[in-house]
Amino acid sequence: MLRSFSSSLHRLSLFMASEKPQRLHQITGTNFQNTTKRPKTMATATATATTATDSAMKEPFTKYTEYLNNLNDKRERVVKASRDITMNSKKVIFQVHRMSKYNKVEVLEKAEKDLAAVTNQYVSRLVKELQGTDFWKLRRAYSPGIQEYVEAATFCSFCKSGTLLKLDEINNTLLPLSDPSLQPLQINILDYLLGLADLTGELMRLAIGRISDGELEFAEKICSFARDIYRELTLVVPHMDDSSDMKTKMDVMLQSVMKIENACFSVHVRGSEYIPLLGSNDPSSFLVGVPDIEL
Amino acid sequence: MQYMKPAFRVSRSLITINPKPFIFLTSPFLTLQTLRSQSPISSFSSSMASSDFSSLPAPSLEKQFGEFRTHLEESGTLRDRIRTVVSEIESTTRLMYASILLVHHSRPTPELLEKAKTQIDVLKEKYKQLADILGGCPGQYYRYHGDWKSETQTVVSVLTFMNWLETGKLLEHKEAEEKLGLNGPEFNLDVEDYLVGVCFMSNELPRYVVNQVTAGDYDCPRKVLKFLTELHAAFRILNLRNDFLRKKFDGMKYDLRKVEEVYYDVKIRGLTPNGESVADQGIERQS
């Protein structure tokens, strides 16, 4: 651990050295707050150096300080990266929702492109931060982002191929991001499963959208897919580490699955009752009726 | 009125199929008309039934989740093994703690520390077992960290207290690691756990001082105060987050105040043994 810690320290100092001139440049040009901030951090740095000479106890404590500072800085950077991943994965999901039966190919292509951008820009930043024991140590810091990313990736791929994107497949796309000599970032099963649990919410929205668009077959496919995921997850959840979080997700998931099922059901029942003249009074039967006219 | 009755019958049967009747918004008349011609209920239920049985999940899906399950089960059994070792660590620590607690009953005797020290080897052995269990999964120290975290913090507090009783110095992180045999590359002592343990140790000092003074050791408050002021100053170097360690550190100042009070009580009554000047120097240098 110490070895990785010192190497990260080294990296940090390199990073700071390269950043400095640019920063200073910015400060002279722009706002006042930055200039006041800088000396402050310098002051605390020197303060630790002078007080450290006072007693024998302080020498080890400066070491702990260094360790904690590095850890906290890294955690902060990981949290930021995670937030960026979340934000941009959400955008991908929204892009997929823009799909209609006419523009499916273009919309999904754009979504895939966006997802690749998320991978290359933001996930790669996370990959660079995490090494060795960090994967588990800082998991809380990056887990939300990764979950959202899993959700976006699986959502995208379901719309394209109709199958579930597997964990191995996602992890394979992450391999090129990291230095081949280092241990690559691999999404762990727990985050993957948590991401999948969120996926059904999106599937539900998609199914409702497809139904109102008249793509009933697609909606039924979504329905059985969501059902499969729910069923598979029920077997896995009891073995998960932090199952309380997952249990609430499972409840939400069941609700989503039931919403899809109910929507499919109502369309099934009322789709057959459609009578053009009478149905025009009822907004939902109007929507269902659209494909019939077009067909 | 003639066809109202069958309409109600239909609506009731629909409701029993689906417990959430929100889909049944349309007028019963409409449903009735279509029902007569097509009878959608029967077609619906048959299609539901067939889709349930024919579209079994894809085999690849089953396979992946099967793998997940075995993986998670394995880590579950690993966790169980860890927990049994950790509970042994806990009971050993409790034994040690019980024997050092005698320090509050009388003056610290070397025998008392000797007795506690014999347990250190037991602890060492237990931590080696933990390290062996985790040896199979490199890089996953922090996956299971929560299982031994608080126990290890207690271990550190006992060790640092013992060390202080013996030498009057703070046991450093590295020394604590050595005592527990935790200097492997994979399994080591987390710095934050160590620091929390030190905070726990400081909680023990006010009681110690009070009892020592009662037992007649009037020089003790000065020594403890010196140590605790130093420790508190050292902790102030750390840039802490708003976490558990921060809370524990915030609690340390109450220990410090208590010890200061005891020192004051003793000093103002002229009970300090070897001249006031020595004691003064000791404190002034710190403040």
HADDOCK unambig.tbl for C-alpha pairs under 7 A between the chains (distance, minus, plus):
assign (segid A and resid 1 and name CA) (segid B and resid 185 and name CA) 6.23 0.50 0.50
assign (segid A and resid 48 and name CA) (segid B and resid 237 and name CA) 6.18 0.50 0.50
assign (segid A and resid 57 and name CA) (segid B and resid 234 and name CA) 6.73 0.50 0.50
assign (segid A and resid 58 and name CA) (segid B and resid 234 and name CA) 5.41 0.50 0.50
assign (segid A and resid 60 and name CA) (segid B and resid 172 and name CA) 6.88 0.50 0.50
assign (segid A and resid 61 and name CA) (segid B and resid 234 and name CA) 6.18 0.50 0.50
assign (segid A and resid 64 and name CA) (segid B and resid 191 and name CA) 6.97 0.50 0.50
assign (segid A and resid 65 and name CA) (segid B and resid 237 and name CA) 6.83 0.50 0.50
assign (segid A and resid 65 and name CA) (segid B and resid 238 and name CA) 4.90 0.50 0.50
assign (segid A and resid 65 and name CA) (segid B and resid 239 and name CA) 6.63 0.50 0.50
assign (segid A and resid 69 and name CA) (segid B and resid 239 and name CA) 6.70 0.50 0.50
assign (segid A and resid 132 and name CA) (segid B and resid 139 and name CA) 5.39 0.50 0.50
assign (segid A and resid 133 and name CA) (segid B and resid 139 and name CA) 4.57 0.50 0.50
assign (segid A and resid 133 and name CA) (segid B and resid 140 and name CA) 6.26 0.50 0.50
assign (segid A and resid 133 and name CA) (segid B and resid 141 and name CA) 6.71 0.50 0.50
assign (segid A and resid 133 and name CA) (segid B and resid 142 and name CA) 6.69 0.50 0.50
assign (segid A and resid 136 and name CA) (segid B and resid 140 and name CA) 6.32 0.50 0.50
assign (segid A and resid 136 and name CA) (segid B and resid 142 and name CA) 5.18 0.50 0.50
assign (segid A and resid 136 and name CA) (segid B and resid 143 and name CA) 5.21 0.50 0.50
assign (segid A and resid 137 and name CA) (segid B and resid 142 and name CA) 4.96 0.50 0.50
assign (segid A and resid 189 and name CA) (segid B and resid 68 and name CA) 6.99 0.50 0.50
assign (segid A and resid 228 and name CA) (segid B and resid 57 and name CA) 5.96 0.50 0.50
assign (segid A and resid 232 and name CA) (segid B and resid 65 and name CA) 6.53 0.50 0.50
assign (segid A and resid 236 and name CA) (segid B and resid 69 and name CA) 5.49 0.50 0.50
assign (segid A and resid 239 and name CA) (segid B and resid 72 and name CA) 5.67 0.50 0.50
assign (segid A and resid 239 and name CA) (segid B and resid 73 and name CA) 6.04 0.50 0.50
assign (segid A and resid 239 and name CA) (segid B and resid 76 and name CA) 6.80 0.50 0.50
assign (segid A and resid 240 and name CA) (segid B and resid 72 and name CA) 6.43 0.50 0.50
assign (segid A and resid 266 and name CA) (segid B and resid 23 and name CA) 5.59 0.50 0.50
assign (segid A and resid 268 and name CA) (segid B and resid 44 and name CA) 6.59 0.50 0.50
assign (segid A and resid 269 and name CA) (segid B and resid 40 and name CA) 5.77 0.50 0.50
assign (segid A and resid 269 and name CA) (segid B and resid 41 and name CA) 6.81 0.50 0.50
assign (segid A and resid 269 and name CA) (segid B and resid 44 and name CA) 6.89 0.50 0.50
assign (segid A and resid 272 and name CA) (segid B and resid 40 and name CA) 6.55 0.50 0.50
assign (segid A and resid 273 and name CA) (segid B and resid 31 and name CA) 6.64 0.50 0.50
assign (segid A and resid 273 and name CA) (segid B and resid 34 and name CA) 5.03 0.50 0.50
